[in-house]
Amino acid sequence: MSAPLLVIAAGGTGGHMFPAQALAEAMLAQGWRVKLSTDARGARYTGGFPNAVDIEVLSSATFARGGLLAKAGVPFKLARGVLDAMSKLRKDPPSVVVGFGGYPSFPAIAAAWLMKLPRMIHEQNGYPGLVNRKFATKVDAFACGIWPTELPPKVEGVYTGNPVRAAVLARAGAPYIPPGDHPMSILVIGGSQGARVLSEVVPAAIAQLPDHLRQHLRVSHQARAEDLTDVEQFYAAQGINAYVQTFFDDIPDRMADAQLVISRSGASSVADISVIGRPAILVPFAAATNDHQTANARGLVEAGAAVLIPETELEPAALSAQIGEILATPRAATQMSITALGQGRPDATERLVEMVEALAAKGQSK
């Protein structure tokens, strides 16, 4: 008897792919076979998936890109993708299909619905993306990475949390060293490619800190390639000890060493901050669809683990005041770190595995 098959439907960005990869690794360890259904764009993000995962590339498209001619062809590309997905699912029927969002996930999750296969969704953000909203009422279970998540009416979510990388789990709950008269670290991250507004405002805000704080600071700042030189030169001119890179491959270690994190509030960043447990200043990406980054930040902010500054209100003096307040109050900063841990779900992957196995056991469908 062959091992049970899990089909994962995901694509678009690393935000969809990272939790999908975590589930794939866990299910393989449980003895399952795993296939990933995505499109040509999503396939570019599959480098981290285990070799045992079969990658199936299907036709997909979105109305959010291209001109009128491209948009006119979207329904036909989606239909072709769904038909191809149905053909593949018939040849090798899965025990469960899990959608992680992104338009490349549409063909497989739509095919699973049409074929009445057991299916579920994992939504990473506090406001579901278009594909996940579309199928929210058409799946057997809906897992939420952020809590609370703004779900469609009559949809009951299960709070699993967002799976994080093994490197993050290795630093989960790392002891927090409160700020004081000793070397202190600030980590500045803006997603996988940095954030221009953070590069424009954060260095100036740090430069405005009182000398007794600034002299102890070490800054790790992620910047876009086109901003890197300007950011480096500004820090150097201000005498601030800063290490500026376009990408850090050791973010979990830098986060664990930090007294404060200044970040966008993408789902993965929020998950990392809460699992490691660090005080944070969060600046949601203003152009995020349905302002989902503000929704992502809500749990940490309402719990008192993070301060939220809307991008429209981000300016050096206000940010400097927030940084200074956190670094000047060790007891409050420590409490923020403890509270952040309380919002974390380091067992998110295990919770997802349990949902998949329970759904497979039921073999039910709407």
N, C-alpha and C positions, 0 to 999 in steps of 0.2 A: 504494500500500500504506500503510495507516494506521500510525501510530507504535505501538510496543508499549505495553501498559497495565499499570500497577502499581496494585493495590488495597491500600491501607493500612487496617488495622483497628485502631482505637485509641479511647480515651476514658476518662472518669472523672476524671482529674486532669491538671494540667500536667506531672507527672512522666512520664506516658505520651505526652502530646501534643508536648512539646518535641523529643524525638528523632524522633518521627514527622514533625514539620514539617521538621526538618533533612534527613531522607531525601527527603521530597517535593520540597524545593527542589533538591537535588542531582540527582534523577532527571529533573526538568523540564529542568535544564541539559544533561542527556545526551540530550534529545530525546524522552523518554518522555511519555506521558499519565499523569496521576495522579488517582485517586479516593480519597477518604477515607470509610470506612464507620464510622459511629458511631451513638449514639442521641441523643435530645433533650438529655440532660444533657451528653454529650460535645461536642455542637455548640456549647455555650457557650464552649468553649476553642479555637475554630477561627479567631479573629480574626487571628492572625498568619500563617495559611496564605496562600500566594500565590493570587491570584484565579483562576489557571489550574487550580487543584485543584477538582474537582467534589465537593461534599459530599453524601453520601447518608445520610439519617437512617433508621435501622431500629429496630424494637421490640426492647428488651432489658430486663433486670431482674436483680436480685440478691437472694439469700436473706438478705443481711446487713442489710437495712433493712425497716422496716414491721412491722405486726402479723401475726397468723396469716392473716387474709384476704389481705393483700398477698403473703405468702409462698406461699399456695396458688395464686395466679395467676402466679407466676414461670415455671413450665414452659410455660404456654400463651403467655406473652409471648415467651419465648425461641424456641419453636417457630415462632411467626408471624414473628419476625425472621429465622430461618434460611430459611424458605420464601421470604420476600421477597428475601433475599440470593441464593438460588439462582436466582430469576427474573432478577435483575439481572445475575448473572454469566453466565447463558446468553445474554442479549441482547448483552452486550459482554464476551466472554471475556478475562480478563487473562492476561498472560504469567506473572505471579507475584502471590501474595497474601502480605502481611507483617502479622503480628499483633504489636502492641506491648503487649498486656495491657489490663487493665481489663475489667469485665463488658460494656461496650458493644462490645468486640471479638469477643465470642462468636459472634454470628450469621454474620459473614463468614468467620471462620476455620473454623467448623463446616461451613459450606456448601462451602468450598474442599476440606475433607477428604472430605466426602460425594461431591463431584464429581471427586475425584482430580486437582485442579489443583495445579501447583507452589506450594508454600507454605513459609513459614519464620516463625520467631518471633524477636523481639528482646526480651530481658528486661533491664530496667534495674537491678534490685536483686540483692543477693547471695543472696536466697532468692526463688524465683519466686512470683508471685502465683497465685491459684487457677486462672484461665483458662489461663495459660501452663503451669502444671503439668499441667492436664487434657489439653492438646494436645501436650505435649512429645514424646511417643512417636508422634505422628500427623503430624509435619511432616518435611520433607526436610532442614532445617537449623535449628540453634538458636544464635543469637548472644547473647553475654553482655556486658552493660555493665560488670559488676563481676567481678573475678577474685580469689580463686576464687568460683564460684557453686555453691550446694548444689543440684545437679541430681538429678532422679529417676534411679533405676537404669537402666542401658543407654542413657542419653542422653549424647551427646558434644557438648559445647559448643565454640563458637569464640569466643575472646576478641576482640571488636571494640572494646570500650570504649563509653561513652555519648556520643553526639553532643552537642556544646555549641554555644551560639549564636555567631553571627559576632562579637558584641562580646567574647565570652570569647576566641575564637581571636585576635582583634586584640591581646590582652594576654598571649598564651601565652608562657611563659618570660620574662616581664618581669623585668628585673634586680631582685634583692632587696637592699634596704638593711638591713644588720644593725641590731639594736637598739643603742642607745648614748646618749650624753649629747647628744641632739638630739631634735627632735619625732618621736614614735613614734605609730603608729596601730594601734588594735585594731578589727576589724570583728566585730560580733555579729549573726549571722543565724539565723533559726529556721524557714526555709521561707517560702513565699509570704505567710504571715500571721503571722510571728513565732512565738515560743514563750513561754508565760507563765512557765515555770520559769526560763528564761534571764533574763527581766526581773526575776524575784524574787531571783535569786542573783548574777548577774554584776555588777550595780552595787555590791552589798555587798562582793564579792570584790575588785573594783578599788579600792574605798575602803580596803581593808586593806593595799594594797601599800605598801612603804616610800616615804617622801617623795621620795627621789632618783629613783625610777621614775615615780611618779604625776605629778610636776610636768611631765614631758615628754609625757604622754599626751594623745592625741586619740581619742575613742571615737565610732564610728558604730554605733548600736544600732537594730536593727529590732525594733519592739514592736507588739503588738496595740493596736488603737485604744483599748480600754478600759483599757490599762495605760500608755498613752503619757504622760499627765500625771504620774502617780506616778513613772515612771522619770526624766522630765525634772527634776522637782523634787528627787529624791534626788541625782542627779548635781550639780545646781546647789548644793545645800546642802553637798555635800562638796568643792566647788571644783574639780570635774572637768570638763574641756572635753569636752562630749559633744553630738553631734547625733543626735537621736532622731526616727525617722520610722516610719510603718506600712509603708512600701515604699520601697526605693531602686531607681530606674531606671538607676543607674550602678554596680551592684554590681561588675562586672568592674574598673572603674577603682579603686573603693575597695579591692577585694581586692588589686590590684596595688600599691597604696600602703601596704598593711598590713604590719606586722611580725608580726602574729599574727591568726588567724581563730578565733573561737569559734562553733561551729555545731552544728546538728543534722546527722545523717549521712544525709540523703536522697540518692538517687542523683545528682541534678543538682548538689547542693552538693559532693559528693565529687568529681565530675568537674571542676567549676570549680576547686576547690582544687588538684587534681593537674595540670590543664592550665596554670594560671597559676603554680603552684609556691609554696605558702606553708605555714609551720608552722601546725598547727591543734590545737585542743582540741575533740574531738568528743563530743557528748552525745546518744546515740541516743534517739529517741522511744520511751519504755517501752511504749506501747500499740500500736506498729507490729505489723502482722500477722506472726506467726512471728518476731518480733524481727528483721525484715529490715534495720533500720538498723544493728544491731550487725554483721551480716554485711557490709553496705556499707562499714563503717569498717575491716574487718579488714586489707585490703591496706595502707592507709596506716599503720595502727598497727603491724602486724608488721614493716613496712619501717623504722619509726622516724621517719616523717614526721609523725605525729600522736600525741596522747595521748588515750586514751579514758577518760571518766568516766561510769559508768552513772548514769542519772537518779536512781536510788534512793540513790546515794552523793554526789550533787551538793549541796554546802553551801559557804558562803562561804570558810571557812578553807582547805579542801582545794583549792578552785579558785584562790584567791589564791596559794597556794604554787606551783601549777603555772604560773600566769601569770608569777609572779616569777622562777621558775627559767629559763623560756624567755627572758624579756626581759633577764635578768642574764648570760646566756651567749651572746654574739654568735656565736661560732664554731659552737656546737651548733645555734643557731637557723638559721644559714646552711646547715648540713648538712641540717637538716630540710627546708628549702626545696628543696635540690638533690634530696633523696630523693623528695620529693613529685612533682617533675617526672618522675622515673623511673617513677612509677606512672601517669602521665597517658597518654592516647591522643588527642592532638589530631587524629589522622587517622581517628577512629572513623567519621565519616560516609563517608569514602572506602572504608573496609573493608566497611561495609554495602552500599555501591553494588556493590562487587566481588562480594559474595555474591549479591545480587539478579541481577546480569547472568550470573553463572555458573549459577545455578539456571534462569534463563530459557533459557540456551543448552542445558542438558541436557534441559529440558522433562520431567523425570522426576517421579515421585510414588510414594509408598508405597501 
